Amino acid sequence: MATFWASVFVFAILIFFHELGHFAVAKAVGIKVHEFSLGFGPKLFGQNRGGTDYNLRLLPLGGFVRMAGMDPEEEDVEEGKGFNDKSVLQRMAVIIAGPLMNFLLAAVLMAVTFMLQGMPVSGTTVASVMPGQPAEQAGIKSGDQIYSIAGKKVADWEEIISTISSRPGQPTDLVIIRDNQRIELTITPVVGEEGRAMIGISRVQKLNPLAALANGFKLTFQVTVLIVEFVGKMIVGQAPADLGGPVRMVWEIDRAVDTGFYYLLYLAAFLSINLGLFNLFPIPALDGSRIMFLGLEGLRGRPVDPSKENFIHMVGFGLLLLLVVFVTYNDVLQLFNQSP
């Protein structure tokens, strides 16, 4: 049951913020919005405010914003309030706002984890010292860099953990660097609650809101670049095709629930980046394709025939559904193969 509600939470927050981007910019440029819906299928409940129907629908696997004038067969569109009444740049802004909101959501989710749980510092720097533990008693302070343990130079945090863990109850020589000076200390690791030797230091540091948000945007950008590079390698055959659908997402969410709430937030941020990036691809029925058609309109000085464009999007949507079916089938096979 926890996995179900966690999945609903993740799907809902990704879709809500994506559609909120479209909705907010549409309202800002003066487009009439008929409906803002979270989910597909039968309406569970809704409310009309300001001429817009806000609905929650049964299937939490999507959502949509229905704007005036986007349907070429729609009649009685108030003059100046239709989607196609706006300039190319305004319409582009409405379309691209959805994916951009997903990137913003990812940065905010990461920032929340950095504030509440903390962010790992780089290298061998000590972020925090636990009160009453051997590290504090030996004089180690936040910001110290561990240079060597028991005469052996350490290169990363994993090496620090493995070396300390192997020396429970043994007096151990440590060399730290503080203010560019080497300081020699002796420390005796104790056995912690998890049964491993420890000295009471952590590489995780809680950040203030401004630093957390800055690092959230930085990490979002870095992850986006890595995904783009991986997709490029998949296209040219330098990396195996590894696509995941709703089944894979639920499986990953189930793992995240077992690991903890903060890991679930990290996963939601990663999925939000994927959703935003995927929607920017120039594939018919996706936001990227609509941006491409608007760009073509700007270059030609006239729009593509709406009926032809809608037909292309309809074909693209059908192909996307086939892709989802294929990916889901592949995910199910992988899950069965991983079962004991």
C-alpha positions as CSV (number, residue, x, y, z in Angstrom):
1,M,0.0,0.0,0.0
2,A,2.9,2.4,0.7
3,T,4.2,1.8,-2.8
4,F,0.8,2.6,-4.3
5,W,0.5,5.9,-2.4
6,A,4.2,6.8,-3.1
7,S,3.6,6.1,-6.8
8,V,0.5,8.3,-6.8
9,F,2.4,11.0,-5.1
10,V,5.3,10.9,-7.6
11,F,3.1,10.7,-10.7
12,A,0.8,13.4,-9.5
13,I,3.6,15.9,-8.6
14,L,5.4,15.4,-11.9
15,I,2.3,15.8,-14.0
16,F,0.8,18.6,-11.9
17,F,3.8,20.8,-12.2
18,H,4.2,20.1,-15.9
19,E,0.7,21.1,-16.6
20,L,0.9,24.0,-14.2
21,G,3.7,25.4,-16.4
22,H,1.5,25.4,-19.5
23,F,-1.5,26.7,-17.5
24,A,0.3,29.6,-15.8
25,V,1.9,31.0,-19.0
26,A,-1.3,30.5,-20.9
27,K,-3.1,32.6,-18.3
28,A,-0.3,35.2,-18.3
29,V,-0.5,35.8,-22.1
30,G,-4.3,36.0,-22.0
31,I,-5.3,32.6,-23.4
32,K,-8.7,31.3,-22.1
33,V,-8.2,27.9,-20.4
34,H,-11.3,25.7,-20.5
35,E,-10.0,22.9,-18.4
36,F,-7.0,22.0,-16.1
37,S,-7.2,18.3,-15.4
38,L,-4.9,16.0,-13.4
39,G,-5.3,12.4,-14.7
40,F,-7.3,10.9,-17.5
41,G,-10.6,9.1,-17.8
42,P,-13.8,9.7,-15.8
43,K,-13.9,12.8,-13.7
44,L,-13.9,12.1,-9.9
45,F,-14.7,15.7,-8.9
46,G,-14.0,19.2,-10.1
47,Q,-14.8,22.8,-9.6
48,N,-15.2,25.8,-12.0
49,R,-13.4,29.0,-11.1
50,G,-12.9,32.0,-13.3
51,G,-14.3,30.1,-16.3
52,T,-11.8,27.2,-16.0
53,D,-12.8,23.7,-14.9
54,Y,-10.3,22.2,-12.4
55,N,-10.8,18.4,-12.5
56,L,-9.3,15.4,-10.9
57,R,-9.8,12.3,-13.0
58,L,-9.6,8.6,-12.3
59,L,-6.3,7.5,-14.0
60,P,-3.3,9.3,-12.4
61,L,-1.0,8.7,-15.4
62,G,-1.2,12.0,-17.1
63,G,-3.0,15.3,-17.3
64,F,-3.8,18.1,-19.7
65,V,-4.6,21.8,-20.1
66,R,-7.4,22.5,-22.6
67,M,-6.9,25.9,-24.1
68,A,-9.3,27.9,-26.3
69,G,-8.5,27.7,-30.0
70,M,-6.3,24.7,-30.0
71,D,-9.0,22.5,-31.5
72,P,-9.4,23.7,-35.1
73,E,-13.1,22.6,-35.0
74,E,-13.8,24.7,-31.9
75,E,-16.4,27.4,-32.5
76,D,-17.2,30.6,-30.7
77,V,-13.7,31.3,-29.5
78,E,-13.6,34.7,-27.9
79,E,-11.5,37.1,-30.1
80,G,-8.0,37.5,-28.8
81,K,-8.4,34.7,-26.2
82,G,-7.6,31.7,-28.4
83,F,-4.2,30.0,-28.5
84,N,-3.7,30.7,-32.2
85,D,-4.5,34.4,-31.6
86,K,-1.2,34.8,-29.8
87,S,2.2,35.5,-31.4
88,V,4.6,32.6,-32.2
89,L,6.8,33.5,-29.3
90,Q,3.9,33.6,-26.8
91,R,2.7,30.2,-28.0
92,M,6.2,28.8,-27.8
93,A,6.4,30.1,-24.2
94,V,3.2,28.3,-23.3
95,I,4.4,25.0,-24.7
96,I,8.0,25.1,-23.4
97,A,6.8,26.1,-19.9
98,G,5.7,22.6,-19.1
99,P,9.1,20.9,-19.5
100,L,10.8,23.9,-17.9
101,M,8.6,23.5,-14.9
102,N,9.8,19.9,-14.6
103,F,13.4,21.1,-14.4
104,L,12.4,23.7,-11.8
105,L,10.6,21.0,-9.8
106,A,13.7,18.7,-9.9
107,A,15.9,21.6,-8.6
108,V,13.4,22.4,-5.8
109,L,13.1,18.7,-4.7
110,M,16.9,18.4,-4.6
111,A,17.1,21.6,-2.6
112,V,14.6,20.3,-0.1
113,T,16.7,17.2,0.5
114,F,19.9,19.3,0.8
115,M,18.2,21.4,3.5
116,L,16.6,18.6,5.5
117,Q,19.0,15.7,5.0
118,G,22.1,17.4,3.8
119,M,24.4,17.2,0.8
120,P,27.6,15.2,0.6
121,V,30.8,17.3,0.5
122,S,33.5,16.4,-1.9
123,G,36.7,14.5,-1.3
124,T,37.8,13.7,2.3
125,T,36.5,16.8,4.0
126,V,34.6,16.4,7.2
127,A,31.2,18.0,7.0
128,S,30.0,17.5,10.6
129,V,31.2,15.9,13.8
130,M,28.9,14.0,16.1
131,P,28.9,15.2,19.7
132,G,30.5,12.9,22.3
133,Q,32.1,10.6,19.7
134,P,35.8,9.8,19.3
135,A,36.3,12.4,16.6
136,E,35.1,15.2,18.7
137,Q,37.1,14.0,21.7
138,A,40.2,13.9,19.5
139,G,39.7,17.5,18.3
140,I,38.4,16.9,14.8
141,K,36.3,19.8,13.5
142,S,33.9,20.5,10.7
143,G,35.9,21.5,7.6
144,D,39.0,19.4,8.4
145,Q,40.3,17.3,5.6
146,I,41.5,13.7,6.5
147,Y,44.9,13.1,4.9
148,S,45.9,9.7,6.2
149,I,44.8,6.9,8.5
150,A,47.2,4.6,10.2
151,G,50.0,5.8,8.0
152,K,48.1,5.3,4.8
153,K,46.9,8.2,2.6
154,V,43.2,8.1,1.9
155,A,41.8,9.3,-1.4
156,D,38.0,9.4,-0.9
157,W,35.3,8.9,1.7
158,E,34.7,5.3,0.9
159,E,38.4,4.6,1.8
160,I,38.0,6.4,5.1
161,I,35.0,4.3,6.0
162,S,36.6,1.0,5.1
163,T,39.8,1.8,6.9
164,I,38.1,3.0,10.1
165,S,35.7,0.0,10.0
166,S,38.6,-2.4,10.1
167,R,40.0,-1.0,13.3
168,P,37.4,-1.3,16.2
169,G,38.9,-0.5,19.6
170,Q,42.4,0.1,18.1
171,P,44.2,3.4,18.7
172,T,44.7,4.8,15.3
173,D,47.0,7.6,14.0
174,L,45.2,10.2,11.9
175,V,46.6,13.1,10.0
176,I,44.2,16.0,9.1
177,I,44.7,19.2,7.2
178,R,43.3,22.3,8.8
179,D,44.1,25.8,7.5
180,N,46.8,24.3,5.2
181,Q,48.6,22.8,8.2
182,R,49.0,19.1,8.9
183,I,47.8,18.0,12.4
184,E,48.6,14.5,13.9
185,L,45.9,13.0,16.1
186,T,45.3,9.6,17.8
187,I,41.8,8.3,17.8
188,T,40.2,5.0,18.9
189,P,37.1,3.9,16.8
190,V,34.1,2.5,18.6
191,V,31.5,0.0,17.5
192,G,28.3,1.9,16.5
193,E,24.7,0.8,16.3
194,E,25.1,-0.9,12.9
195,G,27.9,-3.1,14.3
196,R,30.7,-1.2,12.4
197,A,33.6,0.7,13.8
198,M,33.1,4.5,13.7
199,I,34.6,7.7,14.9
200,G,31.6,10.0,14.6
201,I,32.2,12.0,11.4
202,S,29.9,12.7,8.4
203,R,30.4,13.9,4.9
204,V,26.8,15.2,4.7
205,Q,26.2,18.9,5.4
206,K,22.8,20.6,5.7
207,L,22.7,23.6,3.5
208,N,20.8,26.9,3.9
209,P,17.9,27.6,1.5
210,L,20.0,29.7,-0.9
211,A,22.9,27.3,-1.1
212,A,20.5,24.3,-1.3
213,L,18.7,25.9,-4.3
214,A,21.9,26.8,-6.1
215,N,23.2,23.3,-5.7
216,G,19.8,21.9,-6.8
217,F,20.0,23.8,-10.0
218,K,23.6,22.8,-10.5
219,L,22.9,19.1,-10.0
220,T,19.8,19.3,-12.2
221,F,21.9,20.7,-15.0
222,Q,24.6,18.1,-14.6
223,V,22.0,15.2,-14.6
224,T,20.4,16.7,-17.7
225,V,23.7,16.8,-19.5
226,L,24.5,13.2,-18.6
227,I,21.1,12.0,-19.8
228,V,21.5,13.8,-23.1
229,E,25.0,12.3,-23.6
230,F,23.6,8.8,-22.8
231,V,20.7,9.2,-25.3
232,G,23.2,10.4,-27.9
233,K,25.3,7.3,-27.3
234,M,22.2,5.1,-27.5
235,I,21.3,6.6,-30.9
236,V,24.7,5.9,-32.4
237,G,24.9,2.5,-30.8
238,Q,27.6,3.2,-28.3
239,A,25.3,2.4,-25.4
240,P,22.6,-0.2,-24.9
241,A,19.0,0.9,-25.3
242,D,17.6,1.1,-21.8
243,L,14.1,2.5,-21.7
244,G,11.8,2.3,-18.8
245,G,8.0,2.8,-18.6
246,P,5.4,3.0,-15.8
247,V,6.1,-0.5,-14.6
248,R,9.8,0.3,-14.2
249,M,9.0,3.6,-12.5
250,V,6.7,1.9,-9.9
251,W,9.4,-0.7,-9.3
252,E,12.0,2.0,-8.6
253,I,9.5,3.8,-6.4
254,D,9.0,0.6,-4.4
255,R,12.8,0.5,-3.9
256,A,12.8,4.1,-2.9
257,V,10.0,3.6,-0.3
258,D,12.2,0.8,1.3
259,T,15.2,3.1,1.3
260,G,13.6,6.2,2.7
261,F,11.6,9.4,2.0
262,Y,14.6,11.4,0.9
263,Y,15.6,8.8,-1.6
264,L,12.0,9.0,-2.9
265,L,12.5,12.8,-3.4
266,Y,15.7,12.2,-5.3
267,L,14.0,9.7,-7.5
268,A,11.1,12.1,-8.1
269,A,13.6,14.8,-9.1
270,F,15.4,12.4,-11.5
271,L,12.1,11.3,-13.1
272,S,11.1,15.0,-13.4
273,I,14.2,15.7,-15.3
274,N,13.5,12.8,-17.6
275,L,9.9,13.9,-18.2
276,G,10.9,17.5,-19.0
277,L,13.7,16.3,-21.3
278,F,11.6,13.7,-23.1
279,N,8.9,16.2,-23.8
280,L,11.4,18.5,-25.5
281,F,12.3,15.8,-28.1
282,P,10.8,16.7,-31.5
283,I,8.5,13.7,-31.5
284,P,4.9,14.2,-32.8
285,A,2.4,14.6,-30.0
286,L,5.1,15.9,-27.6
287,D,5.9,19.5,-26.6
288,G,9.1,19.5,-28.6
289,S,7.2,18.7,-31.8
290,R,4.7,21.6,-31.2
291,I,7.7,23.9,-30.6
292,M,9.2,22.7,-33.9
293,F,5.9,23.5,-35.8
294,L,5.8,26.9,-34.2
295,G,9.4,27.5,-35.3
296,L,8.5,26.5,-38.8
297,E,5.6,28.9,-38.7
298,G,7.9,31.7,-37.6
299,L,10.3,31.0,-40.5
300,R,7.5,30.7,-43.1
301,G,5.4,33.5,-41.9
302,R,2.3,31.3,-41.9
303,P,1.2,28.3,-39.9
304,V,1.1,24.7,-41.0
305,D,-2.3,23.5,-42.0
306,P,-3.9,22.7,-38.6
307,S,-5.6,19.6,-39.9
308,K,-2.3,18.2,-41.2
309,E,-0.5,19.1,-38.0
310,N,-3.2,17.4,-35.9
311,F,-3.0,14.3,-38.1
312,I,0.8,14.2,-37.5
313,H,0.4,14.5,-33.8
314,M,-2.3,11.9,-33.8
315,V,-0.1,9.4,-35.6
316,G,2.8,10.3,-33.2
317,F,0.5,9.7,-30.3
318,G,-0.4,6.3,-31.6
319,L,3.3,5.4,-32.1
320,L,4.0,6.6,-28.5
321,L,1.3,4.3,-27.2
322,L,2.9,1.4,-29.1
323,L,6.3,2.3,-27.6
324,V,4.7,2.4,-24.1
325,V,3.2,-1.1,-24.7
326,F,6.6,-2.4,-25.9
327,V,8.5,-0.8,-23.0
328,T,6.0,-2.1,-20.5
329,Y,6.2,-5.6,-21.9
330,N,10.0,-5.4,-21.7
331,D,9.9,-4.1,-18.1
332,V,7.5,-7.0,-17.0
333,L,9.9,-9.5,-18.6
334,Q,12.9,-8.0,-16.7
335,L,11.0,-8.1,-13.4
336,F,10.1,-11.7,-13.9
337,N,13.7,-12.6,-14.7
338,Q,14.9,-10.8,-11.6
339,S,12.4,-12.6,-9.4
340,P,13.8,-15.5,-7.3
